[in-house]
């Protein structure tokens, strides 16, 4: 009989500890500060990333220009399809105040360089090795593109593959001093 009582007490203590742990988790989740998501009209989070040539690219250095910020991976088929079109439009818009910055998500320099060479890409390609920029921009799926206006505000967020016509119209959207 004494054994049953000890077992009952032990089970009761374990259940109480589990109930407290669950309660604490629920309370912590409910009261946690909400993460500010990047939204159209919000200030684009600043960052500094290094390109394949070792040059630093800081988003705030592009203030006064439109920025076509594209998140991608070499394994992403839609990303692969839109890259040549992005490069064509980069050539069209780079002298009109629209910069293209392609942010690869945590792949090796070797993988990214091979991809860039295979497609002859001429715009800056940087690698987000820690995924901190991806997290700051709340990027879930690839490809994802964030259009940033000359004042540094998010003008549009696009997820999924774009045609060359789409890319041209998006670059036109963030072009400063529309002609």
TORPA-4810 file (N, C-alpha, C, O; in nm, 3 decimals):
<nodes>
NODE_1_0.081_-0.120_0.000_0.000_0.000_0.000_0.086_0.126_0.000_0.054_0.223_-0.069_X
NODE_2_0.194_0.125_0.078_0.286_0.238_0.085_0.349_0.266_-0.051_0.372_0.381_-0.087_X
NODE_3_0.377_0.160_-0.127_0.436_0.174_-0.261_0.340_0.248_-0.355_0.383_0.334_-0.431_X
NODE_4_0.214_0.216_-0.349_0.113_0.280_-0.434_0.101_0.429_-0.402_0.083_0.511_-0.492_X
NODE_5_0.110_0.462_-0.273_0.103_0.602_-0.232_0.220_0.682_-0.286_0.203_0.793_-0.335_X
NODE_6_0.342_0.624_-0.277_0.463_0.690_-0.328_0.452_0.710_-0.479_0.487_0.816_-0.532_X
NODE_7_0.404_0.606_-0.547_0.388_0.614_-0.692_0.288_0.724_-0.729_0.310_0.799_-0.824_X
NODE_8_0.178_0.733_-0.655_0.077_0.834_-0.679_0.134_0.975_-0.656_0.109_1.065_-0.736_X
NODE_9_0.209_0.993_-0.550_0.272_1.122_-0.521_0.371_1.159_-0.632_0.371_1.272_-0.680_X
NODE_10_0.453_1.063_-0.673_0.552_1.088_-0.779_0.483_1.126_-0.910_0.526_1.219_-0.978_X
NODE_11_0.378_1.054_-0.945_0.305_1.086_-1.068_0.240_1.224_-1.059_0.239_1.298_-1.157_X
NODE_12_0.188_1.258_-0.945_0.125_1.388_-0.925_0.227_1.500_-0.940_0.199_1.602_-1.002_X
NODE_13_0.346_1.481_-0.882_0.454_1.581_-0.893_0.496_1.596_-1.039_0.513_1.708_-1.087_X
NODE_14_0.513_1.486_-1.109_0.553_1.491_-1.251_0.447_1.563_-1.333_0.480_1.646_-1.417_X
NODE_15_0.321_1.531_-1.311_0.213_1.599_-1.383_0.210_1.748_-1.352_0.188_1.830_-1.441_X
NODE_16_0.233_1.784_-1.227_0.235_1.926_-1.189_0.350_1.998_-1.258_0.331_2.110_-1.307_X
NODE_17_0.467_1.937_-1.264_0.582_1.999_-1.331_0.552_2.015_-1.481_0.580_2.120_-1.538_X
NODE_18_0.495_1.912_-1.543_0.460_1.922_-1.685_0.357_2.031_-1.709_0.368_2.107_-1.805_X
NODE_19_0.256_2.040_-1.623_0.154_2.143_-1.637_0.215_2.282_-1.625_0.180_2.373_-1.699_X
NODE_20_0.307_2.299_-1.530_0.375_2.428_-1.515_0.458_2.461_-1.639_0.458_2.575_-1.685_X
NODE_21_0.529_2.362_-1.693_0.611_2.385_-1.812_0.525_2.425_-1.932_0.560_2.517_-2.006_X
NODE_22_0.413_2.357_-1.950_0.323_2.391_-2.060_0.265_2.530_-2.040_0.258_2.609_-2.134_X
NODE_23_0.223_2.560_-1.918_0.169_2.693_-1.887_0.270_2.803_-1.913_0.236_2.907_-1.969_X
NODE_24_0.394_2.780_-1.873_0.500_2.879_-1.894_0.523_2.901_-2.044_0.540_3.015_-2.088_X
NODE_25_0.525_2.792_-2.121_0.546_2.802_-2.266_0.433_2.880_-2.332_0.458_2.967_-2.416_X
NODE_26_0.310_2.848_-2.296_0.194_2.918_-2.353_0.200_3.066_-2.316_0.178_3.152_-2.402_X
NODE_27_0.228_3.096_-2.189_0.238_3.235_-2.145_0.350_3.309_-2.219_0.331_3.422_-2.265_X
NODE_28_0.466_3.245_-2.231_0.580_3.307_-2.301_0.549_3.336_-2.446_0.588_3.441_-2.498_X
NODE_29_0.479_3.245_-2.512_0.443_3.264_-2.652_0.340_3.377_-2.667_0.349_3.457_-2.760_X
NODE_30_0.244_3.381_-2.576_0.137_3.481_-2.585_0.187_3.622_-2.558_0.134_3.718_-2.613_X
NODE_31_0.288_3.636_-2.472_0.334_3.770_-2.435_0.460_3.812_-2.509_0.508_3.924_-2.489_X
NODE_32_0.514_3.725_-2.594_0.636_3.759_-2.668_0.610_3.876_-2.762_0.503_3.886_-2.822_X
NODE_33_0.710_3.964_-2.774_0.695_4.077_-2.866_0.679_4.026_-3.007_0.747_3.932_-3.049_X
NODE_34_0.590_4.087_-3.079_0.568_4.047_-3.218_0.683_4.098_-3.305_0.729_4.211_-3.290_X
NODE_35_0.728_4.012_-3.397_0.835_4.049_-3.488_0.778_4.143_-3.594_0.674_4.115_-3.653_X
NODE_36_0.845_4.254_-3.616_0.801_4.350_-3.717_0.835_4.293_-3.855_0.952_4.269_-3.886_X
NODE_37_0.734_4.270_-3.936_0.757_4.215_-4.069_0.779_4.328_-4.168_0.726_4.438_-4.153_X
NODE_38_0.858_4.298_-4.268_0.878_4.396_-4.375_0.747_4.403_-4.452_0.692_4.301_-4.494_X
NODE_39_0.699_4.523_-4.470_0.573_4.543_-4.541_0.588_4.658_-4.638_0.676_4.743_-4.622_X
NODE_40_0.502_4.661_-4.737_0.503_4.771_-4.832_0.483_4.901_-4.754_0.392_4.912_-4.671_X
NODE_41_0.569_4.999_-4.781_0.564_5.127_-4.713_0.657_5.138_-4.594_0.684_5.248_-4.546_X
NODE_42_0.708_5.023_-4.546_0.800_5.027_-4.432_0.942_5.055_-4.479_0.975_5.038_-4.597_X
NODE_43_1.026_5.099_-4.386_1.167_5.124_-4.414_1.233_4.989_-4.442_1.214_4.894_-4.365_X
NODE_44_1.311_4.979_-4.551_1.380_4.855_-4.583_1.494_4.835_-4.483_1.575_4.925_-4.464_X
NODE_45_1.502_4.718_-4.418_1.611_4.694_-4.323_1.747_4.706_-4.391_1.770_4.648_-4.497_X
NODE_46_1.837_4.781_-4.329_1.970_4.799_-4.384_2.054_4.674_-4.358_2.030_4.603_-4.261_X
NODE_47_2.149_4.649_-4.443_2.239_4.536_-4.427_2.366_4.563_-4.506_2.369_4.651_-4.592_X
NODE_48_2.469_4.487_-4.476_2.593_4.490_-4.553_2.630_4.346_-4.584_2.642_4.263_-4.493_X
NODE_49_2.648_4.315_-4.712_2.692_4.183_-4.754_2.806_4.200_-4.853_2.823_4.306_-4.914_X
NODE_50_2.885_4.095_-4.868_3.002_4.099_-4.955_2.974_4.021_-5.083_2.917_3.912_-5.079_X
NODE_51_3.014_4.080_-5.198_2.992_4.012_-5.325_3.107_3.914_-5.355_3.200_3.900_-5.276_X
NODE_52_3.098_3.849_-5.469_3.196_3.748_-5.507_3.335_3.806_-5.535_3.433_3.732_-5.539_X
NODE_53_3.343_3.939_-5.553_3.473_4.005_-5.575_3.530_4.062_-5.445_3.635_4.126_-5.447_X
NODE_54_3.461_4.037_-5.334_3.508_4.086_-5.205_3.465_4.228_-5.173_3.507_4.284_-5.072_X
NODE_55_3.381_4.288_-5.257_3.334_4.425_-5.233_3.210_4.423_-5.144_3.121_4.339_-5.160_X
NODE_56_3.204_4.519_-5.050_3.089_4.530_-4.960_2.976_4.608_-5.027_3.000_4.707_-5.097_X
NODE_57_2.855_4.561_-5.006_2.736_4.629_-5.056_2.646_4.656_-4.935_2.595_4.564_-4.872_X
NODE_58_2.628_4.785_-4.906_2.542_4.826_-4.796_2.418_4.888_-4.858_2.427_4.980_-4.939_X
NODE_59_2.301_4.837_-4.819_2.178_4.884_-4.880_2.164_5.035_-4.871_2.124_5.099_-4.968_X
NODE_60_2.195_5.093_-4.757_2.177_5.238_-4.740_2.267_5.320_-4.832_2.240_5.438_-4.855_X
NODE_61_2.372_5.260_-4.887_2.457_5.330_-4.984_2.383_5.354_-5.116_2.426_5.437_-5.197_X
NODE_62_2.273_5.284_-5.139_2.196_5.298_-5.263_2.081_5.397_-5.248_2.000_5.411_-5.339_X
NODE_63_2.074_5.466_-5.134_1.966_5.563_-5.114_1.969_5.665_-5.228_2.076_5.709_-5.271_X
NODE_64_1.853_5.700_-5.276_1.844_5.790_-5.391_1.828_5.713_-5.522_1.799_5.772_-5.626_X
NODE_65_1.847_5.580_-5.515_1.830_5.494_-5.632_1.723_5.390_-5.598_1.698_5.361_-5.481_X
NODE_66_1.662_5.336_-5.700_1.573_5.223_-5.678_1.657_5.097_-5.665_1.763_5.086_-5.727_X
NODE_67_1.610_5.003_-5.585_1.685_4.876_-5.568_1.591_4.759_-5.595_1.481_4.750_-5.540_X
NODE_68_1.638_4.672_-5.682_1.570_4.548_-5.716_1.644_4.439_-5.637_1.747_4.389_-5.683_X
NODE_69_1.592_4.404_-5.520_1.659_4.313_-5.427_1.599_4.174_-5.443_1.485_4.150_-5.405_X
NODE_70_1.678_4.082_-5.500_1.628_3.949_-5.533_1.695_3.844_-5.446_1.818_3.838_-5.439_X
NODE_71_1.615_3.760_-5.380_1.664_3.649_-5.298_1.650_3.521_-5.379_1.545_3.494_-5.438_X
NODE_72_1.759_3.441_-5.383_1.760_3.326_-5.472_1.855_3.217_-5.423_1.931_3.237_-5.328_X
NODE_73_1.849_3.101_-5.491_1.941_2.990_-5.468_1.973_2.922_-5.599_1.891_2.924_-5.691_X
NODE_74_2.090_2.860_-5.610_2.131_2.795_-5.736_2.044_2.673_-5.766_2.030_2.635_-5.882_X
NODE_75_1.986_2.613_-5.665_1.904_2.493_-5.679_1.760_2.526_-5.718_1.683_2.436_-5.751_X
NODE_76_1.724_2.653_-5.713_1.586_2.699_-5.737_1.564_2.717_-5.887_1.621_2.807_-5.948_X
NODE_77_1.481_2.631_-5.947_1.457_2.635_-6.092_1.395_2.768_-6.139_1.440_2.823_-6.239_X
NODE_78_1.292_2.821_-6.069_1.239_2.951_-6.112_1.344_3.062_-6.103_1.347_3.153_-6.187_X
NODE_79_1.432_3.054_-6.002_1.540_3.154_-5.988_1.630_3.147_-6.111_1.668_3.249_-6.170_X
NODE_80_1.664_3.025_-6.148_1.752_3.002_-6.262_1.690_3.058_-6.390_1.760_3.116_-6.473_X
NODE_81_1.560_3.039_-6.406_1.492_3.087_-6.527_1.490_3.239_-6.537_1.502_3.294_-6.646_X
NODE_82_1.474_3.308_-6.422_1.460_3.454_-6.429_1.593_3.529_-6.429_1.595_3.648_-6.460_X
NODE_83_1.702_3.464_-6.395_1.831_3.534_-6.387_1.876_3.600_-6.517_1.918_3.716_-6.514_X
NODE_84_1.870_3.531_-6.632_1.910_3.598_-6.756_1.823_3.722_-6.784_1.874_3.824_-6.831_X
NODE_85_1.694_3.714_-6.757_1.604_3.828_-6.778_1.640_3.942_-6.682_1.637_4.059_-6.720_X
NODE_86_1.673_3.907_-6.559_1.715_4.009_-6.462_1.841_4.079_-6.511_1.854_4.200_-6.499_X
NODE_87_1.934_4.001_-6.567_2.059_4.061_-6.616_2.031_4.154_-6.734_2.090_4.261_-6.743_X
NODE_88_1.942_4.113_-6.824_1.906_4.199_-6.937_1.849_4.332_-6.887_1.887_4.439_-6.935_X
NODE_89_1.759_4.324_-6.791_1.695_4.446_-6.740_1.791_4.529_-6.655_1.780_4.651_-6.650_X
NODE_90_1.883_4.463_-6.588_1.987_4.536_-6.514_2.064_4.624_-6.613_2.092_4.740_-6.584_X
NODE_91_2.099_4.568_-6.729_2.172_4.644_-6.831_2.091_4.764_-6.878_2.147_4.871_-6.904_X
NODE_92_1.959_4.747_-6.888_1.871_4.856_-6.934_1.855_4.967_-6.829_1.848_5.085_-6.864_X
NODE_93_1.849_4.928_-6.701_1.812_5.024_-6.596_1.926_5.076_-6.511_1.908_5.173_-6.438_X
NODE_94_2.045_5.014_-6.516_2.152_5.054_-6.426_2.196_5.199_-6.445_2.241_5.263_-6.349_X
NODE_95_2.184_5.252_-6.565_2.221_5.391_-6.590_2.103_5.487_-6.568_2.114_5.607_-6.594_X
NODE_96_1.990_5.432_-6.521_1.871_5.513_-6.493_1.836_5.511_-6.345_1.723_5.539_-6.307_X
NODE_97_1.934_5.477_-6.261_1.915_5.484_-6.116_1.850_5.365_-6.051_1.799_5.376_-5.939_X
NODE_98_1.850_5.248_-6.118_1.795_5.128_-6.056_1.907_5.025_-6.044_1.968_4.985_-6.143_X
NODE_99_1.933_4.985_-5.922_2.037_4.886_-5.896_1.976_4.749_-5.871_1.869_4.739_-5.812_X
NODE_100_2.043_4.646_-5.917_2.002_4.509_-5.891_2.102_4.449_-5.794_2.223_4.464_-5.810_X
NODE_101_2.050_4.383_-5.692_2.135_4.316_-5.595_2.073_4.178_-5.571_1.961_4.167_-5.521_X
NODE_102_2.147_4.074_-5.608_2.099_3.937_-5.594_2.159_3.877_-5.467_2.281_3.868_-5.453_X
NODE_103_2.073_3.836_-5.375_2.117_3.781_-5.247_2.098_3.630_-5.249_1.986_3.580_-5.244_X
NODE_104_2.211_3.558_-5.256_2.205_3.413_-5.250_2.191_3.371_-5.103_2.249_3.432_-5.014_X
NODE_105_2.113_3.267_-5.082_2.086_3.222_-4.946_2.182_3.111_-4.905_2.158_2.993_-4.933_X
NODE_106_2.290_3.149_-4.837_2.380_3.059_-4.764_2.443_2.945_-4.843_2.462_2.836_-4.789_X
NODE_107_2.474_2.968_-4.969_2.546_2.865_-5.043_2.694_2.900_-5.046_2.733_3.009_-5.006_X
NODE_108_2.776_2.807_-5.095_2.921_2.831_-5.097_2.958_2.927_-5.209_2.887_2.938_-5.309_X
NODE_109_3.069_2.996_-5.191_3.120_3.086_-5.295_3.137_3.008_-5.425_3.106_3.059_-5.533_X
NODE_110_3.187_2.885_-5.416_3.212_2.802_-5.534_3.083_2.776_-5.611_3.081_2.793_-5.733_X
NODE_111_2.976_2.736_-5.543_2.848_2.709_-5.610_2.794_2.834_-5.677_2.749_2.831_-5.792_X
NODE_112_2.799_2.945_-5.604_2.744_3.070_-5.656_2.826_3.121_-5.774_2.770_3.164_-5.874_X
NODE_113_2.960_3.116_-5.762_3.047_3.162_-5.870_3.024_3.080_-5.997_3.020_3.136_-6.107_X
NODE_114_3.009_2.949_-5.983_2.981_2.864_-6.100_2.850_2.905_-6.168_2.843_2.910_-6.291_X
NODE_115_2.749_2.933_-6.089_2.619_2.976_-6.142_2.634_3.109_-6.215_2.586_3.124_-6.327_X
NODE_116_2.699_3.205_-6.151_2.718_3.338_-6.210_2.795_3.328_-6.342_2.759_3.392_-6.441_X
NODE_117_2.899_3.246_-6.344_2.978_3.227_-6.466_2.897_3.160_-6.576_2.905_3.199_-6.693_X
NODE_118_2.818_3.059_-6.539_2.737_2.986_-6.638_2.639_3.079_-6.709_2.614_3.063_-6.828_X
NODE_119_2.583_3.176_-6.637_2.484_3.266_-6.696_2.542_3.402_-6.732_2.470_3.487_-6.785_X
NODE_120_2.669_3.425_-6.706_2.733_3.551_-6.743_2.667_3.671_-6.675_2.650_3.775_-6.738_X
NODE_121_2.631_3.658_-6.549_2.561_3.765_-6.477_2.654_3.882_-6.449_2.769_3.862_-6.409_X
NODE_122_2.604_4.003_-6.470_2.689_4.121_-6.453_2.649_4.207_-6.332_2.724_4.297_-6.294_X
NODE_123_2.534_4.180_-6.272_2.494_4.258_-6.154_2.561_4.200_-6.029_2.607_4.086_-6.030_X
NODE_124_2.566_4.280_-5.921_2.630_4.231_-5.798_2.553_4.113_-5.737_2.430_4.116_-5.723_X
NODE_125_2.628_4.010_-5.702_2.572_3.892_-5.636_2.642_3.879_-5.501_2.764_3.868_-5.494_X
NODE_126_2.562_3.879_-5.395_2.614_3.867_-5.259_2.559_3.739_-5.197_2.459_3.685_-5.243_X
NODE_127_2.627_3.691_-5.092_2.582_3.569_-5.026_2.548_3.600_-4.881_2.630_3.654_-4.806_X
NODE_128_2.427_3.565_-4.843_2.379_3.583_-4.706_2.413_3.454_-4.630_2.327_3.368_-4.610_X
NODE_129_2.538_3.443_-4.588_2.589_3.319_-4.528_2.518_3.280_-4.399_2.504_3.161_-4.370_X
NODE_130_2.473_3.377_-4.321_2.407_3.348_-4.193_2.255_3.355_-4.202_2.186_3.331_-4.103_X
NODE_131_2.203_3.387_-4.319_2.059_3.403_-4.343_1.999_3.518_-4.261_1.878_3.521_-4.240_X
NODE_132_2.081_3.609_-4.217_2.031_3.722_-4.136_1.950_3.820_-4.220_1.851_3.875_-4.172_X
NODE_133_1.990_3.842_-4.344_1.915_3.934_-4.431_1.784_3.867_-4.472_1.679_3.932_-4.473_X
NODE_134_1.790_3.741_-4.504_1.670_3.665_-4.538_1.569_3.673_-4.422_1.449_3.693_-4.445_X
NODE_135_1.618_3.658_-4.300_1.532_3.665_-4.182_1.477_3.807_-4.163_1.358_3.824_-4.134_X
NODE_136_1.562_3.907_-4.180_1.519_4.047_-4.163_1.408_4.083_-4.262_1.319_4.162_-4.230_X
NODE_137_1.413_4.025_-4.381_1.313_4.053_-4.484_1.199_3.950_-4.484_1.109_3.956_-4.568_X
NODE_138_1.204_3.858_-4.388_1.098_3.757_-4.373_1.075_3.677_-4.501_0.961_3.651_-4.539_X
NODE_139_1.184_3.638_-4.567_1.175_3.561_-4.691_1.149_3.416_-4.656_1.225_3.353_-4.582_X
NODE_140_1.041_3.363_-4.710_1.007_3.223_-4.683_1.037_3.133_-4.801_1.101_3.029_-4.786_X
NODE_141_0.992_3.172_-4.919_1.015_3.090_-5.038_1.097_3.169_-5.139_1.099_3.292_-5.139_X
NODE_142_1.164_3.092_-5.225_1.245_3.153_-5.331_1.181_3.121_-5.465_1.117_3.017_-5.480_X
NODE_143_1.197_3.208_-5.563_1.258_3.341_-5.552_1.164_3.440_-5.482_1.042_3.425_-5.483_X
NODE_144_1.226_3.539_-5.423_1.151_3.649_-5.361_1.224_3.778_-5.398_1.347_3.783_-5.396_X
NODE_145_1.148_3.880_-5.431_1.206_4.008_-5.470_1.140_4.119_-5.391_1.018_4.123_-5.376_X
NODE_146_1.224_4.209_-5.341_1.174_4.325_-5.269_1.217_4.448_-5.348_1.335_4.468_-5.373_X
NODE_147_1.120_4.529_-5.387_1.148_4.652_-5.460_1.158_4.765_-5.358_1.067_4.786_-5.278_X
NODE_148_1.269_4.837_-5.363_1.293_4.944_-5.268_1.303_5.075_-5.345_1.382_5.088_-5.438_X
NODE_149_1.222_5.172_-5.303_1.219_5.300_-5.374_1.341_5.385_-5.337_1.414_5.351_-5.243_X
NODE_150_1.363_5.496_-5.409_1.481_5.580_-5.384_1.488_5.637_-5.241_1.596_5.677_-5.197_X
NODE_151_1.377_5.641_-5.169_1.377_5.690_-5.030_1.409_5.579_-4.930_1.416_5.605_-4.810_X
NODE_152_1.429_5.456_-4.979_1.462_5.345_-4.890_1.342_5.272_-4.833_1.355_5.194_-4.738_X
NODE_153_1.226_5.296_-4.891_1.103_5.230_-4.845_1.069_5.112_-4.937_1.098_5.115_-5.057_X
NODE_154_1.006_5.010_-4.879_0.964_4.894_-4.956_0.844_4.935_-5.043_0.741_4.977_-4.992_X
NODE_155_0.861_4.922_-5.175_0.756_4.960_-5.268_0.667_4.841_-5.307_0.548_4.857_-5.332_X
NODE_156_0.727_4.722_-5.311_0.652_4.602_-5.352_0.732_4.479_-5.312_0.855_4.480_-5.309_X
NODE_157_0.657_4.371_-5.280_0.719_4.242_-5.247_0.661_4.140_-5.344_0.539_4.126_-5.357_X
NODE_158_0.750_4.068_-5.412_0.706_3.970_-5.512_0.762_3.834_-5.473_0.882_3.822_-5.445_X
NODE_159_0.678_3.733_-5.470_0.727_3.597_-5.449_0.693_3.516_-5.573_0.587_3.533_-5.633_X
NODE_160_0.783_3.429_-5.610_0.763_3.346_-5.728_0.836_3.402_-5.849_0.894_3.510_-5.846_X
NODE_161_0.831_3.324_-5.955_0.903_3.355_-6.078_0.843_3.475_-6.151_0.722_3.495_-6.153_X
NODE_162_0.932_3.555_-6.212_0.890_3.672_-6.289_0.933_3.655_-6.435_1.035_3.592_-6.464_X
NODE_163_0.854_3.711_-6.524_0.893_3.715_-6.665_0.982_3.838_-6.684_0.994_3.923_-6.596_X
NODE_164_1.045_3.847_-6.800_1.127_3.965_-6.828_1.041_4.091_-6.832_1.085_4.198_-6.789_X
NODE_165_0.920_4.078_-6.883_0.829_4.192_-6.887_0.794_4.239_-6.745_0.789_4.359_-6.718_X
NODE_166_0.770_4.142_-6.654_0.744_4.175_-6.513_0.862_4.251_-6.454_0.844_4.355_-6.389_X
NODE_167_0.982_4.198_-6.476_1.104_4.258_-6.419_1.119_4.401_-6.468_1.151_4.491_-6.389_X
NODE_168_1.097_4.423_-6.597_1.108_4.558_-6.653_1.008_4.653_-6.588_1.042_4.766_-6.554_X
NODE_169_0.884_4.607_-6.570_0.783_4.696_-6.509_0.815_4.723_-6.363_0.789_4.833_-6.314_X
NODE_170_0.870_4.624_-6.292_0.907_4.645_-6.152_1.024_4.742_-6.139_1.027_4.825_-6.048_X
NODE_171_1.120_4.733_-6.230_1.232_4.826_-6.226_1.185_4.968_-6.258_1.232_5.066_-6.201_X
NODE_172_1.092_4.976_-6.351_1.034_5.106_-6.386_0.964_5.167_-6.264_0.967_5.288_-6.243_X
NODE_173_0.900_5.081_-6.184_0.827_5.126_-6.066_0.917_5.197_-5.963_0.874_5.292_-5.897_X
NODE_174_1.043_5.151_-5.950_1.132_5.210_-5.848_1.236_5.304_-5.907_1.325_5.353_-5.837_X
NODE_175_1.224_5.331_-6.038_1.319_5.421_-6.103_1.300_5.563_-6.051_1.188_5.614_-6.050_X
NODE_176_1.409_5.627_-6.008_1.396_5.766_-5.961_1.371_5.860_-6.078_1.408_5.830_-6.192_X
NODE_177_1.309_5.973_-6.051_1.286_6.076_-6.153_1.237_6.015_-6.283_1.303_6.025_-6.387_X
NODE_178_1.124_5.953_-6.277_1.068_5.885_-6.396_1.069_5.981_-6.515_1.023_6.095_-6.507_X
NODE_179_1.124_5.930_-6.624_1.142_6.013_-6.744_1.023_6.002_-6.835_1.020_6.064_-6.941_X
</nodes>
